[in-house]
């Protein structure tokens, strides 16, 4: 095997990062859903090429198994088993498929990521492409901010292919350490050096524009990590901190600086910061109630909405927290969310990835030098994801999972303690490659059906919006057998049935979605359907649940007043009407104005009737 040549399948694997730039209005969700499907497409192409390439080779391949490899396998296996035993979670769950694909990617490319002369050209090519992606991703946001390119959501001036600056920044920062490493370690390679400078310059412009505090912290720590690992700087720092008094002064100054930064960042977006603190407060109660195994794979949002509703039911006077509460999909802390979904076992397995990446390994050839720039950059990239995970949701962003596994694969190839070496003979490789091709074909056929159905879904939605209800329902019925794994499809289908007045069918669909999606909108449509069926008790339950999940919402309380009046429960209706009149209006609208006017008339009419 001539490893000094560029390994085309490994370079082709970088196509798995391309969903970074993909958004499409051909789907009901233009940001997340297309990223999943294009990840599946690129994965099928990469794995097919990789398997065919392996079939044509005659050499014996060696795969060194490290403790980090075992930790990665254990984490993925535990997540798969958790998904299998979690009710209402299909194995076609997109989060699970993304994790499995990323794990295959991890092991497939690892043999060519060792920083040595044999892999030099392949690594050089990978490094160059990653820096180019960093530059393009940063430039995309800058051009949106300058209105050269249109933002994908009107409320944000930039957001890349995510439409939102939060996940956009989360997906950009893991690439920055690769650009910085090129500037620090490859100054003699002018092409790489200047491309790295361009990427850093573009990133330095766009990150402040995102107003993403998490990305600022993650980038700063990664920069400090890479600078510290530069031999000259590391020797200088180690020399100066050898003196005790300097250590004490440095720790005091660092503490003051960190405290000042924390206060500034908290105050910079105080309402957002307070909102996250409330999310963590509720989430930690979830973890305390089910500490070992959690609530189930991909079940955080459902469990959190239930707990948030219970919290406000038990604390009706928590007005300030009620104003902060919103429908929650993410914990804004990956460690809390992992513990909430898969318990402390899942969290410990995830933390084992960190342990074997940073604290339990050794360099097999030499100390860290400039030839190891790829390895150093990978650890910096991993650090940005781990830090972002403390305050945001990077692991819920499709390409970041791939970047995480890519960085871990580089670290394993260069740093982790070896456990065993597995040799793949020509016969073994052919058998595995043939099995891989069969699995890829089956996977591709299945995803092609889902892809086609998901594109048809938006046509059904548009027909319903145009009030062509019969055509819309025919389309929804056709798509149901394929898309019933998707809780948003079930919700949309059930909501449209409610609007059409097909209340019984609506209840069935919305109840089917409820174990996977139980937000305010679902309970509003479910409550409306129960009203249509004359089942006011269940309708009252739904509107009350909606009002407890997000107490600042006017509509669920308004509908609840109407139900109390229909049930001849005048006192409860009037008490709730007064509560509505005392609520703060966060975003004025005609609907809220009409609701408040109607509640005021109700209160006035009651007072006039009871005035002597």
ROTIMI-228482 format. One record per residue (C-alpha): z, x, y. Coordinates in steps of 0.2 Angstrom, whole numbers. Each point is the difference from the previous one (the first is absolute). Example, Ala and Ser with C-alpha at 12.3 -4.5 7.8 and 13.67 -1.06 7.14 Angstrom:
BEGIN
(rec (39; 62; -22));
(rec (-3; 6; 17));
END
This chain:
BEGIN
(rec (0; 0; 0));
(rec (-5; 7; 17));
(rec (14; -7; 11));
(rec (-5; 10; 15));
(rec (-14; -13; 3));
(rec (5; -16; 9));
(rec (6; -13; -12));
(rec (-11; -15; 5));
(rec (11; -14; -8));
(rec (16; 6; 8));
(rec (-9; 1; 17));
(rec (-7; -18; -4));
(rec (18; -6; -2));
(rec (3; 1; 18));
(rec (-11; -16; 1));
(rec (17; -8; -4));
(rec (5; 3; 18));
(rec (-14; -9; 7));
(rec (8; -17; 0));
(rec (9; 7; 16));
(rec (-15; -4; 10));
(rec (-5; -17; -8));
(rec (3; -17; 6));
(rec (-11; -15; -3));
(rec (-1; -18; 7));
(rec (-8; -5; -16));
(rec (18; -3; -7));
(rec (13; -12; 6));
(rec (11; 15; 3));
(rec (-11; 13; 8));
(rec (12; 14; 0));
(rec (9; 1; -17));
(rec (-11; -8; -13));
(rec (-16; 10; 3));
(rec (10; 16; -1));
(rec (6; -5; -18));
(rec (-18; -4; -5));
(rec (-8; 15; 7));
(rec (14; 11; -8));
(rec (-4; -8; -17));
(rec (-19; 3; 3));
(rec (3; 18; 5));
(rec (12; 3; -15));
(rec (-12; -7; -12));
(rec (-14; 12; 7));
(rec (12; 15; 0));
(rec (6; -4; -18));
(rec (-17; -3; -7));
(rec (-7; 16; 7));
(rec (16; 10; -6));
(rec (-1; -7; -17));
(rec (-19; 3; -2));
(rec (2; 18; 8));
(rec (14; 3; -14));
(rec (-12; -6; -13));
(rec (-13; 13; 4));
(rec (12; 15; 1));
(rec (4; 11; -15));
(rec (15; 9; 5));
(rec (19; -3; -4));
(rec (10; -7; 14));
(rec (18; 4; 2));
(rec (12; -12; 9));
(rec (17; 7; 5));
(rec (14; -13; 0));
(rec (13; 3; 12));
(rec (17; -9; 4));
(rec (-9; -8; 15));
(rec (-14; -7; -12));
(rec (14; -8; -11));
(rec (8; -7; 16));
(rec (-16; -8; 5));
(rec (-4; -7; -17));
(rec (18; -7; -1));
(rec (-1; -8; 17));
(rec (-17; -8; -4));
(rec (5; -6; -17));
(rec (16; -8; 6));
(rec (-10; -9; 14));
(rec (-13; -6; -13));
(rec (14; -6; -12));
(rec (9; -9; 15));
(rec (-16; -9; 4));
(rec (-2; -6; -18));
(rec (18; -7; -1));
(rec (-1; -7; 18));
(rec (-4; -19; 0));
(rec (-15; -5; 9));
(rec (-7; 17; 2));
(rec (-17; 4; -8));
(rec (-6; 17; -6));
(rec (-14; -3; 11));
(rec (12; 1; 15));
(rec (-9; 11; 13));
(rec (15; 11; 4));
(rec (2; 4; -18));
(rec (-18; 4; -3));
(rec (0; 11; 15));
(rec (15; 10; -7));
(rec (-8; 2; -17));
(rec (-16; 6; 7));
(rec (9; 12; 11));
(rec (9; 7; -15));
(rec (-16; 2; -10));
(rec (-7; 9; 16));
(rec (16; 11; 0));
(rec (-3; 7; -18));
(rec (-19; 0; 1));
(rec (-2; 13; 14));
(rec (16; 10; -2));
(rec (-8; 14; -11));
(rec (-11; 5; 15));
(rec (14; 0; 14));
(rec (9; 16; -4));
(rec (-2; 12; 14));
(rec (-9; 15; -8));
(rec (-17; 8; 1));
(rec (-7; -11; -14));
(rec (2; -16; 10));
(rec (-2; 8; 17));
(rec (-17; -8; 4));
(rec (5; -17; -6));
(rec (16; 0; 10));
(rec (-9; 7; 15));
(rec (-12; -15; -1));
(rec (14; -13; -3));
(rec (10; 7; 15));
(rec (-15; -1; 12));
(rec (-4; -18; -5));
(rec (19; -5; 3));
(rec (0; 8; 17));
(rec (-17; -9; 4));
(rec (8; -17; -5));
(rec (15; 4; 11));
(rec (-11; 3; 15));
(rec (-11; -16; -4));
(rec (16; -11; -2));
(rec (8; 6; 16));
(rec (-17; -1; 10));
(rec (-2; -18; -7));
(rec (16; -5; 9));
(rec (-4; 9; 16));
(rec (-17; -8; 1));
(rec (8; -17; -2));
(rec (13; 3; 13));
(rec (-15; 5; 12));
(rec (-9; -16; -5));
(rec (-15; 10; -6));
(rec (4; -8; -17));
(rec (8; -18; -1));
(rec (17; -2; -6));
(rec (1; -10; -16));
(rec (15; -11; 7));
(rec (0; -6; 17));
(rec (19; 3; 3));
(rec (-2; 19; -3));
(rec (-11; 12; 9));
(rec (-1; 11; -15));
(rec (4; -1; -18));
(rec (-15; 9; -10));
(rec (-5; -10; -15));
(rec (17; -8; -1));
(rec (-1; -10; 16));
(rec (18; 5; 3));
(rec (7; 17; 7));
(rec (14; 0; -12));
(rec (-9; 2; -17));
(rec (-14; 10; 9));
(rec (13; 13; 5));
(rec (8; 0; -17));
(rec (-17; 4; -8));
(rec (-5; 14; 13));
(rec (16; 11; 0));
(rec (-1; 6; -18));
(rec (-17; 8; 5));
(rec (7; 10; 15));
(rec (9; 13; -11));
(rec (-16; 5; -7));
(rec (-8; 2; 17));
(rec (16; 10; 6));
(rec (-1; 11; -15));
(rec (-18; 5; 4));
(rec (5; 5; 17));
(rec (15; 10; -5));
(rec (-7; 9; -16));
(rec (-19; 0; 2));
(rec (-3; 8; 17));
(rec (-12; 12; -8));
(rec (-11; -15; -7));
(rec (-7; -6; 17));
(rec (-8; -15; -7));
(rec (16; -7; -8));
(rec (11; 6; 15));
(rec (-10; -9; 13));
(rec (-2; -16; -11));
(rec (19; 1; -2));
(rec (2; 1; 19));
(rec (-11; -14; 3));
(rec (10; -11; -12));
(rec (16; 5; 7));
(rec (-6; -3; 18));
(rec (-6; -18; -4));
(rec (16; -4; -10));
(rec (10; 6; 15));
(rec (-9; -12; 11));
(rec (0; -15; -11));
(rec (18; 0; -7));
(rec (9; -3; 17));
(rec (-13; -14; 3));
(rec (6; -9; -16));
(rec (18; -1; 6));
(rec (5; 3; -18));
(rec (17; 9; 1));
(rec (0; 2; -18));
(rec (-16; 10; 0));
(rec (7; 11; 14));
(rec (15; 5; -10));
(rec (-9; 3; -16));
(rec (-13; 11; 9));
(rec (13; 10; 9));
(rec (10; 4; -16));
(rec (-16; 4; -9));
(rec (-5; 12; 14));
(rec (17; 8; 0));
(rec (-1; 2; -19));
(rec (-17; 9; 0));
(rec (5; 11; 14));
(rec (16; 5; -9));
(rec (-10; 5; -15));
(rec (-11; 11; 10));
(rec (6; 18; -6));
(rec (2; 7; 18));
(rec (9; -15; 7));
(rec (11; -2; -16));
(rec (6; 18; 1));
(rec (4; -1; 18));
(rec (10; -16; -2));
(rec (9; 7; -15));
(rec (4; 16; 9));
(rec (8; -10; 15));
(rec (9; -13; -10));
(rec (9; 13; -10));
(rec (13; 1; 14));
(rec (14; -13; -2));
(rec (1; -3; 19));
(rec (-18; -3; 1));
(rec (0; -12; -14));
(rec (14; -10; 8));
(rec (-8; -1; 17));
(rec (-17; -5; -9));
(rec (9; -14; -9));
(rec (8; -7; 16));
(rec (-16; 1; 10));
(rec (-10; -8; -15));
(rec (13; -14; -1));
(rec (-1; -3; 19));
(rec (-19; 0; -1));
(rec (0; -12; -15));
(rec (12; -12; 8));
(rec (-10; 0; 16));
(rec (-16; -3; -10));
(rec (8; -14; -10));
(rec (6; -9; 15));
(rec (-17; 1; 9));
(rec (-10; -6; -15));
(rec (12; -14; -3));
(rec (-1; -6; 19));
(rec (-19; 3; 0));
(rec (-2; -16; -10));
(rec (17; -7; -1));
(rec (-4; -17; -6));
(rec (-11; 8; -14));
(rec (14; 12; -4));
(rec (13; -14; -1));
(rec (-11; -11; -11));
(rec (-2; 14; -12));
(rec (19; 2; -1));
(rec (2; -18; -4));
(rec (-13; 1; -14));
(rec (9; 15; -7));
(rec (16; -10; 1));
(rec (-7; -14; -10));
(rec (-9; 12; -12));
(rec (16; 9; -4));
(rec (8; -16; -5));
(rec (-14; -3; -12));
(rec (2; 18; -8));
(rec (19; -3; -1));
(rec (-3; -16; -10));
(rec (-13; 8; -12));
(rec (3; 18; 0));
(rec (-6; 6; -17));
(rec (-17; -8; -2));
(rec (-3; -9; 16));
(rec (-10; -17; 3));
(rec (-16; 6; -9));
(rec (-16; 9; 4));
(rec (-8; -6; 16));
(rec (14; -13; 3));
(rec (8; 7; 15));
(rec (-8; -12; 13));
(rec (5; -15; -10));
(rec (18; 5; -3));
(rec (2; 5; 18));
(rec (-6; -17; 6));
(rec (13; -8; -11));
(rec (14; 11; 5));
(rec (-5; -2; 19));
(rec (1; -19; -2));
(rec (17; 1; -9));
(rec (6; 12; 14));
(rec (-4; -12; 14));
(rec (7; -15; -10));
(rec (16; 9; -2));
(rec (0; 7; 19));
(rec (-7; -15; 10));
(rec (7; 8; 16));
(rec (-9; 17; -2));
(rec (-12; -4; 14));
(rec (-4; 18; 5));
(rec (-5; 4; -18));
(rec (-10; -16; -1));
(rec (-10; 5; 15));
(rec (-4; 17; -9));
(rec (-5; -8; -17));
(rec (-17; -2; -5));
(rec (-10; -2; -17));
(rec (3; 16; -9));
(rec (-13; 8; -11));
(rec (7; 18; 0));
(rec (17; 8; 1));
(rec (-5; 13; 13));
(rec (8; 12; -11));
(rec (-8; 5; -17));
(rec (16; 5; -8));
(rec (9; -16; 3));
(rec (-16; -10; -5));
(rec (-2; 10; -16));
(rec (19; -3; -4));
(rec (-2; -18; 4));
(rec (-15; -3; -12));
(rec (4; 12; -14));
(rec (18; 5; 2));
(rec (9; 16; 1));
(rec (-10; 6; -16));
(rec (-16; -2; 10));
(rec (7; 9; 15));
(rec (7; 14; -10));
(rec (-17; 2; -9));
(rec (-9; 1; 17));
(rec (13; 12; 7));
(rec (-3; 11; -15));
(rec (-18; 3; 7));
(rec (8; 7; 16));
(rec (12; 10; -10));
(rec (-13; 9; -11));
(rec (-11; 2; 15));
(rec (12; 9; 11));
(rec (16; 5; -9));
(rec (-5; 4; -18));
(rec (-15; 12; -2));
(rec (-6; 18; 3));
(rec (-16; 9; 4));
(rec (-8; 7; -15));
(rec (-9; 14; 8));
(rec (7; 5; 17));
(rec (10; -6; 15));
(rec (-9; -12; 12));
(rec (-14; 9; 9));
(rec (-16; -5; 9));
(rec (-9; -3; -17));
(rec (12; -14; -3));
(rec (-4; -10; 16));
(rec (-6; -15; -10));
(rec (16; 0; -10));
(rec (11; 1; 17));
(rec (-11; -14; 8));
(rec (3; -11; -15));
(rec (19; 2; 1));
(rec (-2; -4; 19));
(rec (-10; -15; -4));
(rec (12; -6; -13));
(rec (14; 2; 13));
(rec (-9; -11; 13));
(rec (-1; -14; -13));
(rec (19; 2; -5));
(rec (5; 0; 18));
(rec (-11; -15; 5));
(rec (7; -9; -15));
(rec (18; 0; 8));
(rec (-6; -11; 15));
(rec (-17; -8; -5));
(rec (-10; -5; -15));
(rec (-13; 14; -4));
(rec (1; -4; -19));
(rec (-7; -17; 3));
(rec (-15; 7; 8));
(rec (-14; 3; -13));
(rec (-7; 17; 4));
(rec (18; 7; 3));
(rec (4; -2; -19));
(rec (-16; 10; -4));
(rec (5; 14; 13));
(rec (18; 0; -8));
(rec (-6; 3; -17));
(rec (-13; 13; 6));
(rec (14; 10; 9));
(rec (11; -1; -15));
(rec (-14; 6; -11));
(rec (-3; 15; 11));
(rec (19; 4; -1));
(rec (1; -2; -19));
(rec (-15; 12; -2));
(rec (9; 13; 10));
(rec (19; -2; 1));
(rec (8; -10; -14));
(rec (9; 7; -15));
(rec (-11; 0; -15));
(rec (5; -10; -16));
(rec (-15; 1; -11));
(rec (-18; 4; -1));
(rec (-12; -12; -8));
(rec (-17; 6; -6));
(rec (-15; -12; -1));
(rec (-14; 5; -12));
(rec (-18; -5; 2));
(rec (3; -14; -13));
(rec (16; -6; 9));
(rec (-8; 0; 17));
(rec (-15; -10; -7));
(rec (11; -13; -8));
(rec (10; -2; 16));
(rec (-15; 0; 11));
(rec (-9; -14; -11));
(rec (16; -10; 0));
(rec (1; 2; 19));
(rec (-18; -6; 3));
(rec (3; -16; -11));
(rec (16; -4; 10));
(rec (-9; 4; 17));
(rec (-14; -12; -5));
(rec (12; -14; -5));
(rec (10; 3; 16));
(rec (-15; 0; 11));
(rec (-7; -16; -8));
(rec (17; -9; 4));
(rec (1; 6; 17));
(rec (-18; -4; 4));
(rec (4; -18; -4));
(rec (16; 0; 11));
(rec (-11; 9; 14));
(rec (-13; -14; -1));
(rec (13; -14; 0));
(rec (9; 7; 14));
(rec (-15; 1; 11));
(rec (-4; -18; -5));
(rec (18; -5; 5));
(rec (-4; 2; 18));
(rec (-15; -12; -1));
(rec (12; -13; -8));
(rec (12; 3; 15));
(rec (-13; -2; 13));
(rec (-7; -16; -8));
(rec (18; -7; 1));
(rec (1; 6; 18));
(rec (-16; -10; 3));
(rec (7; -15; -8));
(rec (-12; 0; -14));
(rec (14; -3; -12));
(rec (-9; -6; -15));
(rec (-11; 16; 0));
(rec (15; 11; 3));
(rec (10; -8; -14));
(rec (-14; 2; -12));
(rec (0; 19; 5));
(rec (19; 2; -2));
(rec (0; -8; -17));
(rec (-14; 12; -6));
(rec (10; 15; 7));
(rec (17; -5; -7));
(rec (-2; 7; -17));
(rec (-4; 17; 7));
(rec (11; 1; 15));
(rec (16; -8; -6));
(rec (8; 17; -1));
(rec (-1; 1; 19));
(rec (15; -10; 8));
(rec (-9; 0; 17));
(rec (-15; -10; -9));
(rec (12; -12; -8));
(rec (9; -3; 17));
(rec (-17; -2; 9));
(rec (-6; -12; -13));
(rec (16; -10; 0));
(rec (0; -1; 19));
(rec (-18; -6; 1));
(rec (5; -14; -13));
(rec (14; -5; 11));
(rec (-11; -1; 15));
(rec (-12; -11; -10));
(rec (14; -12; -5));
(rec (-1; 5; -18));
(rec (19; 2; 0));
(rec (4; 1; -19));
(rec (-13; 13; -3));
(rec (6; 9; 15));
(rec (18; 0; -6));
(rec (-5; 7; -17));
(rec (-10; 15; 8));
(rec (14; 4; 12));
(rec (13; 0; -13));
(rec (-10; 11; -10));
(rec (-1; 12; 15));
(rec (18; -1; 4));
(rec (7; 13; -12));
(rec (-12; 13; 8));
(rec (-1; -7; 18));
(rec (14; -10; 8));
(rec (-2; 2; 18));
(rec (2; -12; 14));
(rec (-18; -6; 0));
(rec (1; -4; -19));
(rec (15; -11; 3));
(rec (-8; -9; 15));
(rec (-15; -5; -10));
(rec (11; -4; -15));
(rec (11; -11; 11));
(rec (-15; -9; 7));
(rec (-7; -4; -18));
(rec (17; -7; -5));
(rec (0; -11; 15));
(rec (-17; -6; -5));
(rec (7; -4; -17));
(rec (15; -9; 8));
(rec (12; 12; -8));
(rec (10; 3; 16));
(rec (15; 9; -9));
(rec (-11; 14; -6));
(rec (-9; 0; 17));
(rec (16; 2; 9));
(rec (5; 15; -12));
(rec (-17; 9; 4));
(rec (1; -2; 19));
(rec (18; 5; 0));
(rec (-4; 16; -11));
(rec (-14; 4; 13));
(rec (12; -2; 14));
(rec (13; 11; -8));
(rec (-13; 14; -5));
(rec (-5; 2; 19));
(rec (12; -10; 11));
(rec (-11; 3; 16));
(rec (-14; -12; -7));
(rec (0; -17; 9));
(rec (-12; -9; -12));
(rec (11; -1; -16));
(rec (15; -6; 10));
(rec (-11; -13; 9));
(rec (-6; -7; -17));
(rec (18; 0; -7));
(rec (5; -11; 15));
(rec (-14; -12; -4));
(rec (6; -1; -18));
(rec (18; -3; 5));
(rec (-6; -14; 11));
(rec (-10; -8; -15));
(rec (15; 2; -11));
(rec (11; -9; 14));
(rec (11; 15; 2));
(rec (1; -1; 19));
(rec (14; 12; 3));
(rec (-8; 14; -9));
(rec (-16; -3; 8));
(rec (8; 0; 18));
(rec (10; 16; -4));
(rec (-16; 9; -6));
(rec (-9; -7; 15));
(rec (13; 8; 12));
(rec (-1; 16; -10));
(rec (-19; 0; 3));
(rec (2; -2; 19));
(rec (12; 15; 0));
(rec (-12; 11; -9));
(rec (-8; 15; 10));
(rec (-19; -1; 1));
(rec (-7; 17; -5));
(rec (-18; -4; 2));
(rec (-4; -16; 11));
(rec (-13; -12; -6));
(rec (-5; -18; 2));
(rec (7; -4; -17));
(rec (17; 6; 4));
(rec (0; -9; 17));
(rec (-5; -16; -9));
(rec (14; 2; -13));
(rec (13; 3; 13));
(rec (-6; -15; 11));
(rec (1; -11; -16));
(rec (18; 6; -4));
(rec (5; -2; 18));
(rec (-6; -18; -1));
(rec (9; -3; -16));
(rec (17; 6; 7));
(rec (-3; -9; 16));
(rec (-3; -17; -9));
(rec (15; 3; -11));
(rec (11; 3; 16));
(rec (-7; -16; 9));
(rec (4; -11; -15));
(rec (18; 7; -1));
(rec (3; -1; 19));
(rec (11; -15; 5));
END
